[in-house]
Amino acid sequence: MRIYDTLEREIVDFIPRIAGEVSLYACGPTVYDHPHLGHARQALTYDMARRYFEWNGLKVHHVANVTDIDDNIINRANREGVTETEIAEEWETIYIEAMDDLGILHPHDRPHATSYVQEMIDFIATLLEREAAYATESGVYLRVRSVPGYGDLVHRTPDELAEGAGARVDVDEAKEDPLDFALWKHGKPDEPTWDSPWGPGRPGWHIECAAMSLGILGDGFDLHGGGTDLVFPHHTNERAEAIAAGRTFSRYWMHNAMVNIGGEKMSKSLNNFTTVRALLDEHPLNARALRLLLLQTHYRKTLEINSEVMEQAREGVKRIDAMLRKATGAGITLTTTERDPEAIEQFRSAMDHDFGSPEALATVFDLVRRANGAIDTADADASSLVSTAVELANAMGLSVGSSQGSSEDQDDDTAEIEAMVERRSQAKAKKDFAEADTIRDQLAALGITVEDTATGPIWFRN
């Protein structure tokens, strides 16, 4: 397998630290507000990677952290007159529920920053002992220019970063260099603090992920992921902390591109961001449609989201579901062993080249087309084609068939819908086309589409 490594700026061979295993750290959310489509894209990207690793038979250790203390959490707690813990717990629950609705696998470990403070303090102490950090009246800072290769991840020198950093670096006259960043911040009134050798305070953002990733996955873990917006300063500074402490950090770096809404980069400042909940509430198929849309766009390319592409993605989901319903109606059962070897190889070849999901998804839709044809002609290959399409679609997290009967309410009316479809078939057999059309219209009013196929009618929810 080969992936694009942000540090090397090229596609390289991906060789895990331990054969047959993959250790993956993907930056998680800061929990103080609704997750938006940028959060969804990031989570879906590393869910795709994990699912493919696992489909390939690799044992994955997936870690995604939760930042449960920072300025935004503190500010919201102050506005609402509650504790930071209450804010973090409330919005973490909302985040996880949204990710569940998107079908994203839970990480094997979900460490919280507030649970790793002692590990962060120990990490900072090491940096001070190595004279890679220094203490001031406001906190403890990393000596950025003492770190070999600082800026390599973003492919800029420290001087170039200092020139362009501007408001992205903390203004503190006590710092030795404007680029130096906080490892520990001394406590302020009405803010949560932890005791440390340097006085009460709280950790800086970057030390959190460095301590948690190395603490759980160990030195030289395989893959660190996140959005391109995290390359600098967050991932650059994580890497610097590890190097300065004499630790071996991530072997490979993977970054997903951003989201555009209506042709513009999604951002709160432009007020054009969409929350995951708002998108899911628009249509019952939108969770799977968003995943399909993401798979159609390579993870390193900007993802364009608008009503037109979402509708196209929903139609794609329906096509896959319809194939399975058609197969079921024709009495075709999924085989546990027979697969189309050529399609399997095409899928693997695409995904092995830097997670080439657009090409891999094209293989799935080609299988759907071939499977439909095989069902119509009663071809002996129909079962293996359908089984292969379902396996590969599910390997990408598309949960084939889940749009039908996806809630208790839908399950309750399934028998009634099937009875109506049967009455329509009987009416057509009697050439009572007016009655058949009436039943079809009644079904349409319920959000049900009926398709007539060579093996009988199939239905699905719109």
One Martini backbone bead per residue (centre of mass of N, CA, C, O) as a GRO file, in nm:
protein
  462
    1MET     BB    1   0.099   0.034   0.018
    2ARG     BB    2   0.007   0.382  -0.066
    3ILE     BB    3   0.084   0.717   0.057
    4TYR     BB    4   0.034   1.042   0.143
    5ASP     BB    5   0.299   1.234   0.278
    6THR     BB    6   0.325   1.537   0.416
    7LEU     BB    7   0.629   1.541   0.483
    8GLU     BB    8   0.727   1.432   0.190
    9ARG     BB    9   0.531   1.516  -0.048
   10GLU     BB   10   0.449   1.205  -0.112
   11ILE     BB   11   0.417   0.895  -0.238
   12VAL     BB   12   0.436   0.613  -0.018
   13ASP     BB   13   0.526   0.357   0.153
   14PHE     BB   14   0.329   0.153   0.372
   15ILE     BB   15   0.495   0.069   0.684
   16PRO     BB   16   0.441  -0.081   0.950
   17ARG     BB   17   0.571  -0.132   1.257
   18ILE     BB   18   0.368  -0.382   1.257
   19ALA     BB   19   0.290  -0.656   1.124
   20GLY     BB   20  -0.064  -0.642   1.076
   21GLU     BB   21  -0.056  -0.342   1.194
   22VAL     BB   22  -0.240  -0.036   1.305
   23SER     BB   23  -0.159   0.297   1.411
   24LEU     BB   24  -0.417   0.546   1.493
   25TYR     BB   25  -0.422   0.910   1.490
   26ALA     BB   26  -0.713   1.122   1.538
   27CYS     BB   27  -0.827   1.416   1.559
   28GLY     BB   28  -1.051   1.559   1.760
   29PRO     BB   29  -1.273   1.733   1.940
   30THR     BB   30  -1.400   2.040   2.047
   31VAL     BB   31  -1.643   2.060   2.312
   32TYR     BB   32  -1.900   2.339   2.239
   33ASP     BB   33  -2.054   2.235   1.972
   34HIS     BB   34  -2.172   2.173   1.684
   35PRO     BB   35  -2.120   1.964   1.444
   36HIS     BB   36  -1.978   1.983   1.131
   37LEU     BB   37  -1.880   1.905   0.807
   38GLY     BB   38  -1.581   1.909   0.881
   39HIS     BB   39  -1.595   1.695   1.100
   40ALA     BB   40  -1.717   1.477   0.919
   41ARG     BB   41  -1.489   1.450   0.717
   42GLN     BB   42  -1.271   1.366   0.907
   43ALA     BB   43  -1.408   1.116   1.032
   44LEU     BB   44  -1.467   0.970   0.759
   45THR     BB   45  -1.178   0.937   0.659
   46TYR     BB   46  -1.074   0.750   0.905
   47ASP     BB   47  -1.294   0.542   0.869
   48MET     BB   48  -1.213   0.451   0.589
   49ALA     BB   49  -0.927   0.362   0.660
   50ARG     BB   50  -0.996   0.157   0.876
   51ARG     BB   51  -1.185  -0.023   0.709
   52TYR     BB   52  -0.969  -0.104   0.504
   53PHE     BB   53  -0.768  -0.232   0.688
   54GLU     BB   54  -0.968  -0.446   0.799
   55TRP     BB   55  -1.046  -0.575   0.528
   56ASN     BB   56  -0.726  -0.652   0.493
   57GLY     BB   57  -0.656  -0.782   0.797
   58LEU     BB   58  -0.598  -0.558   0.994
   59LYS     BB   59  -0.489  -0.440   1.301
   60VAL     BB   60  -0.656  -0.180   1.474
   61HIS     BB   61  -0.548   0.128   1.645
   62HIS     BB   62  -0.788   0.367   1.741
   63VAL     BB   63  -0.738   0.720   1.798
   64ALA     BB   64  -0.964   0.972   1.954
   65ASN     BB   65  -0.988   1.268   2.082
   66VAL     BB   66  -1.077   1.496   2.360
   67THR     BB   67  -1.133   1.836   2.397
   68ASP     BB   68  -1.227   1.947   2.745
   69ILE     BB   69  -1.021   2.208   2.735
   70ASP     BB   70  -1.081   2.558   2.665
   71ASP     BB   71  -1.169   2.867   2.574
   72ASN     BB   72  -1.449   2.793   2.454
   73ILE     BB   73  -1.551   2.638   2.699
   74ILE     BB   74  -1.517   2.861   2.906
   75ASN     BB   75  -1.694   3.076   2.767
   76ARG     BB   76  -1.958   2.911   2.766
   77ALA     BB   77  -1.977   2.863   3.068
   78ASN     BB   78  -1.996   3.163   3.143
   79ARG     BB   79  -2.254   3.229   2.979
   80GLU     BB   80  -2.430   2.977   3.122
   81GLY     BB   81  -2.348   2.914   3.426
   82VAL     BB   82  -2.139   2.674   3.405
   83THR     BB   83  -1.943   2.416   3.373
   84GLU     BB   84  -1.698   2.279   3.182
   85THR     BB   85  -1.791   1.988   3.217
   86GLU     BB   86  -2.083   2.028   3.122
   87ILE     BB   87  -2.017   2.123   2.840
   88ALA     BB   88  -1.844   1.883   2.744
   89GLU     BB   89  -2.053   1.657   2.792
   90GLU     BB   90  -2.281   1.761   2.616
   91TRP     BB   91  -2.111   1.792   2.339
   92GLU     BB   92  -2.006   1.506   2.323
   93THR     BB   93  -2.275   1.364   2.294
   94ILE     BB   94  -2.357   1.509   2.033
   95TYR     BB   95  -2.119   1.416   1.865
   96ILE     BB   96  -2.154   1.107   1.889
   97GLU     BB   97  -2.441   1.095   1.775
   98ALA     BB   98  -2.363   1.205   1.494
   99MET     BB   99  -2.155   0.983   1.425
  100ASP     BB  100  -2.351   0.750   1.448
  101ASP     BB  101  -2.543   0.851   1.219
  102LEU     BB  102  -2.286   0.820   1.011
  103GLY     BB  103  -2.137   0.538   1.078
  104ILE     BB  104  -1.909   0.576   1.290
  105LEU     BB  105  -1.661   0.442   1.436
  106HIS     BB  106  -1.540   0.371   1.724
  107PRO     BB  107  -1.288   0.419   1.897
  108HIS     BB  108  -1.077   0.245   2.103
  109ASP     BB  109  -0.984   0.539   2.187
  110ARG     BB  110  -1.106   0.828   2.409
  111PRO     BB  111  -0.929   1.066   2.506
  112HIS     BB  112  -0.891   1.303   2.767
  113ALA     BB  113  -0.729   1.574   2.857
  114THR     BB  114  -0.806   1.575   3.172
  115SER     BB  115  -0.674   1.267   3.200
  116TYR     BB  116  -0.357   1.381   3.098
  117VAL     BB  117  -0.205   1.592   3.276
  118GLN     BB  118   0.030   1.437   3.407
  119GLU     BB  119   0.161   1.355   3.137
  120MET     BB  120   0.212   1.648   3.053
  121ILE     BB  121   0.390   1.732   3.287
  122ASP     BB  122   0.610   1.521   3.231
  123PHE     BB  123   0.677   1.620   2.947
  124ILE     BB  124   0.761   1.909   3.025
  125ALA     BB  125   0.990   1.829   3.217
  126THR     BB  126   1.165   1.709   2.994
  127LEU     BB  127   1.198   1.969   2.829
  128LEU     BB  128   1.340   2.125   3.056
  129GLU     BB  129   1.580   1.929   3.100
  130ARG     BB  130   1.662   1.974   2.779
  131GLU     BB  131   1.627   2.287   2.712
  132ALA     BB  132   1.347   2.318   2.525
  133ALA     BB  133   1.247   2.487   2.773
  134TYR     BB  134   1.062   2.760   2.943
  135ALA     BB  135   1.001   2.986   3.205
  136THR     BB  136   0.739   3.209   3.302
  137GLU     BB  137   0.491   3.407   3.428
  138SER     BB  138   0.276   3.264   3.211
  139GLY     BB  139   0.472   3.003   3.156
  140VAL     BB  140   0.545   2.739   2.926
  141TYR     BB  141   0.800   2.707   2.668
  142LEU     BB  142   0.899   2.643   2.348
  143ARG     BB  143   1.201   2.607   2.168
  144VAL     BB  144   1.174   2.612   1.845
  145ARG     BB  145   1.480   2.662   1.733
  146SER     BB  146   1.583   2.384   1.879
  147VAL     BB  147   1.427   2.228   1.656
  148PRO     BB  148   1.468   2.002   1.435
  149GLY     BB  149   1.266   2.070   1.160
  150TYR     BB  150   1.104   2.308   1.194
  151GLY     BB  151   0.842   2.307   0.944
  152ASP     BB  152   0.844   2.047   0.762
  153LEU     BB  153   0.537   1.982   0.746
  154VAL     BB  154   0.490   2.279   0.596
  155HIS     BB  155   0.746   2.372   0.430
  156ARG     BB  156   0.894   2.571   0.646
  157THR     BB  157   1.059   2.805   0.795
  158PRO     BB  158   1.086   2.980   1.076
  159ASP     BB  159   1.102   3.254   0.933
  160GLU     BB  160   0.848   3.216   0.759
  161LEU     BB  161   0.654   3.168   0.995
  162ALA     BB  162   0.705   3.434   1.147
  163GLU     BB  163   0.614   3.621   0.913
  164GLY     BB  164   0.310   3.467   0.880
  165ALA     BB  165   0.168   3.440   1.161
  166GLY     BB  166   0.091   3.664   1.350
  167ALA     BB  167  -0.203   3.591   1.519
  168ARG     BB  168  -0.100   3.278   1.571
  169VAL     BB  169   0.065   3.411   1.797
  170ASP     BB  170   0.162   3.475   2.102
  171VAL     BB  171   0.161   3.759   2.300
  172ASP     BB  172   0.487   3.775   2.470
  173GLU     BB  173   0.751   3.938   2.612
  174ALA     BB  174   0.877   3.674   2.765
  175LYS     BB  175   0.949   3.565   2.512
  176GLU     BB  176   1.215   3.468   2.308
  177ASP     BB  177   0.998   3.393   2.079
  178PRO     BB  178   0.722   3.426   1.885
  179LEU     BB  179   0.706   3.104   1.817
  180ASP     BB  180   0.671   3.033   2.084
  181PHE     BB  181   0.490   2.791   2.278
  182ALA     BB  182   0.253   2.666   2.486
  183LEU     BB  183   0.254   2.417   2.748
  184TRP     BB  184   0.189   2.621   2.992
  185LYS     BB  185  -0.079   2.783   3.171
  186HIS     BB  186  -0.143   3.012   3.376
  187GLY     BB  187  -0.373   3.089   3.587
  188LYS     BB  188  -0.698   3.222   3.595
  189PRO     BB  189  -0.958   3.366   3.687
  190ASP     BB  190  -1.221   3.144   3.663
  191GLU     BB  191  -1.033   2.893   3.606
  192PRO     BB  192  -0.923   2.597   3.543
  193THR     BB  193  -0.693   2.397   3.745
  194TRP     BB  194  -0.359   2.267   3.788
  195ASP     BB  195  -0.113   2.124   3.938
  196SER     BB  196   0.238   2.234   3.939
  197PRO     BB  197   0.574   2.317   3.933
  198TRP     BB  198   0.458   2.615   3.796
  199GLY     BB  199   0.181   2.608   3.890
  200PRO     BB  200  -0.120   2.692   3.834
  201GLY     BB  201  -0.301   2.533   3.553
  202ARG     BB  202  -0.279   2.464   3.192
  203PRO     BB  203  -0.263   2.318   2.906
  204GLY     BB  204  -0.173   2.308   2.603
  205TRP     BB  205  -0.286   2.191   2.311
  206HIS     BB  206  -0.041   2.027   2.184
  207ILE     BB  207   0.040   1.847   2.433
  208GLU     BB  208  -0.202   1.665   2.436
  209CYS     BB  209  -0.154   1.490   2.176
  210ALA     BB  210   0.130   1.400   2.236
  211ALA     BB  211   0.067   1.249   2.502
  212MET     BB  212  -0.163   1.060   2.401
  213SER     BB  213  -0.038   0.918   2.156
  214LEU     BB  214   0.221   0.811   2.300
  215GLY     BB  215   0.079   0.683   2.550
  216ILE     BB  216  -0.092   0.470   2.373
  217LEU     BB  217   0.097   0.394   2.102
  218GLY     BB  218   0.372   0.499   2.098
  219ASP     BB  219   0.652   0.495   1.949
  220GLY     BB  220   0.618   0.505   1.612
  221PHE     BB  221   0.358   0.542   1.505
  222ASP     BB  222   0.200   0.530   1.203
  223LEU     BB  223  -0.071   0.738   1.208
  224HIS     BB  224  -0.149   1.083   1.138
  225GLY     BB  225  -0.454   1.267   1.161
  226GLY     BB  226  -0.623   1.532   0.963
  227GLY     BB  227  -0.664   1.839   0.882
  228THR     BB  228  -0.516   2.094   0.702
  229ASP     BB  229  -0.563   2.303   0.944
  230LEU     BB  230  -0.343   2.130   1.137
  231VAL     BB  231  -0.054   2.149   1.035
  232PHE     BB  232  -0.085   2.465   1.113
  233PRO     BB  233   0.029   2.435   1.427
  234HIS     BB  234  -0.040   2.162   1.564
  235HIS     BB  235   0.135   1.936   1.424
  236THR     BB  236   0.400   2.085   1.430
  237ASN     BB  237   0.407   2.103   1.749
  238GLU     BB  238   0.388   1.813   1.823
  239ARG     BB  239   0.643   1.723   1.677
  240ALA     BB  240   0.837   1.912   1.830
  241GLU     BB  241   0.794   1.794   2.111
  242ALA     BB  242   0.894   1.509   2.049
  243ILE     BB  243   1.176   1.579   1.949
  244ALA     BB  244   1.265   1.742   2.205
  245ALA     BB  245   1.217   1.464   2.386
  246GLY     BB  246   1.333   1.213   2.210
  247ARG     BB  247   1.102   1.125   2.022
  248THR     BB  248   0.905   0.910   1.824
  249PHE     BB  249   0.688   0.972   1.593
  250SER     BB  250   0.515   0.973   1.336
  251ARG     BB  251   0.556   0.805   1.029
  252TYR     BB  252   0.276   0.927   0.923
  253TRP     BB  253   0.095   1.177   0.722
  254MET     BB  254  -0.260   1.272   0.723
  255HIS     BB  255  -0.470   1.489   0.505
  256ASN     BB  256  -0.764   1.651   0.481
  257ALA     BB  257  -0.970   1.834   0.321
  258MET     BB  258  -1.201   2.060   0.270
  259VAL     BB  259  -1.510   2.250   0.272
  260ASN     BB  260  -1.764   2.333   0.040
  261ILE     BB  261  -2.020   2.594   0.011
  262GLY     BB  262  -2.118   2.700  -0.276
  263GLY     BB  263  -1.788   2.753  -0.349
  264GLU     BB  264  -1.719   2.796  -0.043
  265LYS     BB  265  -1.556   2.809   0.228
  266MET     BB  266  -1.611   2.677   0.522
  267SER     BB  267  -1.733   2.916   0.775
  268LYS     BB  268  -1.819   3.111   1.042
  269SER     BB  269  -1.748   3.393   0.923
  270LEU     BB  270  -1.951   3.332   0.665
  271ASN     BB  271  -2.208   3.172   0.752
  272ASN     BB  272  -2.178   2.859   0.582
  273PHE     BB  273  -2.238   2.653   0.789
  274THR     BB  274  -2.309   2.301   0.854
  275THR     BB  275  -2.467   2.085   1.034
  276VAL     BB  276  -2.516   1.762   1.084
  277ARG     BB  277  -2.808   1.774   1.187
  278ALA     BB  278  -2.928   1.941   0.955
  279LEU     BB  279  -2.866   1.736   0.732
  280LEU     BB  280  -3.013   1.485   0.854
  281ASP     BB  281  -3.302   1.632   0.869
  282GLU     BB  282  -3.359   1.661   0.558
  283HIS     BB  283  -3.279   1.339   0.516
  284PRO     BB  284  -3.269   0.991   0.559
  285LEU     BB  285  -3.011   0.960   0.340
  286ASN     BB  286  -2.774   1.163   0.420
  287ALA     BB  287  -2.564   0.991   0.562
  288ARG     BB  288  -2.494   0.809   0.315
  289ALA     BB  289  -2.459   1.034   0.106
  290LEU     BB  290  -2.215   1.171   0.236
  291ARG     BB  291  -2.029   0.930   0.212
  292LEU     BB  292  -2.048   0.897  -0.092
  293LEU     BB  293  -1.944   1.180  -0.158
  294LEU     BB  294  -1.669   1.142  -0.025
  295LEU     BB  295  -1.581   0.894  -0.201
  296GLN     BB  296  -1.596   1.063  -0.476
  297THR     BB  297  -1.382   1.226  -0.308
  298HIS     BB  298  -1.084   1.285  -0.256
  299TYR     BB  299  -0.936   1.353   0.048
  300ARG     BB  300  -0.734   1.584  -0.101
  301LYS     BB  301  -1.005   1.713  -0.187
  302THR     BB  302  -1.236   1.928  -0.224
  303LEU     BB  303  -1.559   1.941  -0.078
  304GLU     BB  304  -1.864   1.960  -0.240
  305ILE     BB  305  -2.166   2.114  -0.101
  306ASN     BB  306  -2.499   2.055  -0.222
  307SER     BB  307  -2.811   1.986  -0.330
  308GLU     BB  308  -2.730   1.841  -0.593
  309VAL     BB  309  -2.513   1.637  -0.484
  310MET     BB  310  -2.698   1.510  -0.273
  311GLU     BB  311  -2.904   1.396  -0.470
  312GLN     BB  312  -2.705   1.218  -0.626
  313ALA     BB  313  -2.621   1.051  -0.378
  314ARG     BB  314  -2.897   0.934  -0.315
  315GLU     BB  315  -2.924   0.784  -0.584
  316GLY     BB  316  -2.682   0.599  -0.534
  317VAL     BB  317  -2.795   0.455  -0.287
  318LYS     BB  318  -3.050   0.345  -0.429
  319ARG     BB  319  -2.906   0.164  -0.633
  320ILE     BB  320  -2.784  -0.032  -0.430
  321ASP     BB  321  -3.045  -0.114  -0.283
  322ALA     BB  322  -3.202  -0.214  -0.534
  323MET     BB  323  -3.025  -0.455  -0.597
  324LEU     BB  324  -3.085  -0.613  -0.336
  325ARG     BB  325  -3.392  -0.628  -0.371
  326LYS     BB  326  -3.386  -0.770  -0.641
  327ALA     BB  327  -3.239  -1.021  -0.543
  328THR     BB  328  -3.444  -1.103  -0.327
  329GLY     BB  329  -3.688  -1.125  -0.524
  330ALA     BB  330  -3.518  -1.358  -0.694
  331GLY     BB  331  -3.378  -1.552  -0.467
  332ILE     BB  332  -3.107  -1.426  -0.391
  333THR     BB  333  -2.822  -1.519  -0.221
  334LEU     BB  334  -2.570  -1.461  -0.016
  335THR     BB  335  -2.243  -1.533  -0.043
  336THR     BB  336  -1.955  -1.634   0.154
  337THR     BB  337  -1.738  -1.699  -0.100
  338GLU     BB  338  -1.827  -1.573  -0.358
  339ARG     BB  339  -1.628  -1.384  -0.593
  340ASP     BB  340  -1.509  -1.118  -0.781
  341PRO     BB  341  -1.181  -1.101  -0.856
  342GLU     BB  342  -1.156  -0.847  -1.033
  343ALA     BB  343  -1.301  -0.648  -0.843
  344ILE     BB  344  -1.124  -0.687  -0.597
  345GLU     BB  345  -0.862  -0.589  -0.735
  346GLN     BB  346  -0.959  -0.308  -0.814
  347PHE     BB  347  -1.024  -0.209  -0.533
  348ARG     BB  348  -0.746  -0.255  -0.404
  349SER     BB  349  -0.580  -0.084  -0.601
  350ALA     BB  350  -0.719   0.184  -0.537
  351MET     BB  351  -0.676   0.189  -0.221
  352ASP     BB  352  -0.357   0.145  -0.232
  353HIS     BB  353  -0.375   0.439  -0.373
  354ASP     BB  354  -0.438   0.660  -0.156
  355PHE     BB  355  -0.733   0.609  -0.121
  356GLY     BB  356  -0.908   0.543  -0.405
  357SER     BB  357  -1.237   0.590  -0.380
  358PRO     BB  358  -1.351   0.663  -0.661
  359GLU     BB  359  -1.256   0.398  -0.799
  360ALA     BB  360  -1.380   0.201  -0.597
  361LEU     BB  361  -1.675   0.298  -0.640
  362ALA     BB  362  -1.688   0.231  -0.940
  363THR     BB  363  -1.671  -0.072  -0.894
  364VAL     BB  364  -1.937  -0.098  -0.743
  365PHE     BB  365  -2.123   0.015  -0.976
  366ASP     BB  366  -2.043  -0.199  -1.179
  367LEU     BB  367  -2.153  -0.434  -1.014
  368VAL     BB  368  -2.444  -0.339  -1.008
  369ARG     BB  369  -2.489  -0.350  -1.311
  370ARG     BB  370  -2.412  -0.652  -1.349
  371ALA     BB  371  -2.613  -0.768  -1.145
  372ASN     BB  372  -2.875  -0.675  -1.278
  373GLY     BB  373  -2.828  -0.832  -1.540
  374ALA     BB  374  -2.803  -1.117  -1.408
  375ILE     BB  375  -3.086  -1.122  -1.288
  376ASP     BB  376  -3.251  -1.087  -1.554
  377THR     BB  377  -3.090  -1.361  -1.684
  378ALA     BB  378  -3.017  -1.579  -1.470
  379ASP     BB  379  -2.732  -1.571  -1.386
  380ALA     BB  380  -2.490  -1.749  -1.211
  381ASP     BB  381  -2.330  -1.472  -1.118
  382ALA     BB  382  -2.521  -1.304  -0.938
  383SER     BB  383  -2.438  -1.377  -0.648
  384SER     BB  384  -2.138  -1.282  -0.661
  385LEU     BB  385  -2.196  -0.990  -0.747
  386VAL     BB  386  -2.369  -0.906  -0.511
  387SER     BB  387  -2.172  -0.988  -0.285
  388THR     BB  388  -1.943  -0.800  -0.373
  389ALA     BB  389  -2.092  -0.532  -0.361
  390VAL     BB  390  -2.167  -0.548  -0.061
  391GLU     BB  391  -1.887  -0.579   0.060
  392LEU     BB  392  -1.757  -0.316  -0.059
  393ALA     BB  393  -1.963  -0.115   0.046
  394ASN     BB  394  -1.923  -0.196   0.349
  395ALA     BB  395  -1.615  -0.133   0.357
  396MET     BB  396  -1.712   0.187   0.318
  397GLY     BB  397  -1.991   0.225   0.501
  398LEU     BB  398  -2.287   0.199   0.334
  399SER     BB  399  -2.504   0.014   0.436
  400VAL     BB  400  -2.673  -0.191   0.284
  401GLY     BB  401  -3.029  -0.132   0.310
  402SER     BB  402  -3.088   0.091   0.549
  403SER     BB  403  -3.332   0.264   0.426
  404GLN     BB  404  -3.498   0.015   0.495
  405GLY     BB  405  -3.613   0.013   0.797
  406SER     BB  406  -3.447   0.249   0.989
  407SER     BB  407  -3.703   0.238   1.180
  408GLU     BB  408  -3.962   0.170   1.378
  409ASP     BB  409  -4.179   0.308   1.205
  410GLN     BB  410  -4.103   0.164   0.942
  411ASP     BB  411  -4.143  -0.125   1.042
  412ASP     BB  412  -4.452  -0.096   1.104
  413ASP     BB  413  -4.522  -0.041   0.771
  414THR     BB  414  -4.419  -0.276   0.593
  415ALA     BB  415  -4.665  -0.465   0.563
  416GLU     BB  416  -4.850  -0.254   0.432
  417ILE     BB  417  -4.674  -0.196   0.184
  418GLU     BB  418  -4.660  -0.487   0.075
  419ALA     BB  419  -4.966  -0.511   0.036
  420MET     BB  420  -4.990  -0.281  -0.172
  421VAL     BB  421  -4.797  -0.401  -0.380
  422GLU     BB  422  -4.966  -0.658  -0.423
  423ARG     BB  423  -5.228  -0.518  -0.517
  424ARG     BB  424  -5.099  -0.391  -0.764
  425SER     BB  425  -5.020  -0.656  -0.903
  426GLN     BB  426  -5.310  -0.766  -0.924
  427ALA     BB  427  -5.422  -0.534  -1.093
  428LYS     BB  428  -5.233  -0.575  -1.335
  429ALA     BB  429  -5.315  -0.871  -1.393
  430LYS     BB  430  -5.626  -0.757  -1.447
  431LYS     BB  431  -5.595  -0.475  -1.601
  432ASP     BB  432  -5.619  -0.257  -1.352
  433PHE     BB  433  -5.468   0.039  -1.399
  434ALA     BB  434  -5.616   0.239  -1.222
  435GLU     BB  435  -5.564   0.093  -0.953
  436ALA     BB  436  -5.258   0.082  -0.975
  437ASP     BB  437  -5.220   0.392  -0.985
  438THR     BB  438  -5.350   0.455  -0.713
  439ILE     BB  439  -5.151   0.293  -0.540
  440ARG     BB  440  -4.898   0.437  -0.634
  441ASP     BB  441  -4.987   0.715  -0.523
  442GLN     BB  442  -5.013   0.627  -0.229
  443LEU     BB  443  -4.716   0.549  -0.198
  444ALA     BB  444  -4.595   0.824  -0.274
  445ALA     BB  445  -4.726   0.972  -0.028
  446LEU     BB  446  -4.535   0.777   0.163
  447GLY     BB  447  -4.244   0.762   0.014
  448ILE     BB  448  -4.289   0.543  -0.225
  449THR     BB  449  -4.112   0.338  -0.453
  450VAL     BB  450  -4.189   0.160  -0.757
  451GLU     BB  451  -4.035  -0.120  -0.922
  452ASP     BB  452  -4.031  -0.278  -1.230
  453THR     BB  453  -3.932  -0.610  -1.288
  454ALA     BB  454  -3.854  -0.921  -1.412
  455THR     BB  455  -3.900  -1.031  -1.089
  456GLY     BB  456  -4.055  -0.786  -0.993
  457PRO     BB  457  -4.139  -0.584  -0.749
  458ILE     BB  458  -3.986  -0.291  -0.600
  459TRP     BB  459  -3.911  -0.113  -0.292
  460PHE     BB  460  -3.868   0.235  -0.171
  461ARG     BB  461  -3.749   0.493   0.005
  462ASN     BB  462  -3.706   0.844  -0.047
   0.00000   0.00000   0.00000
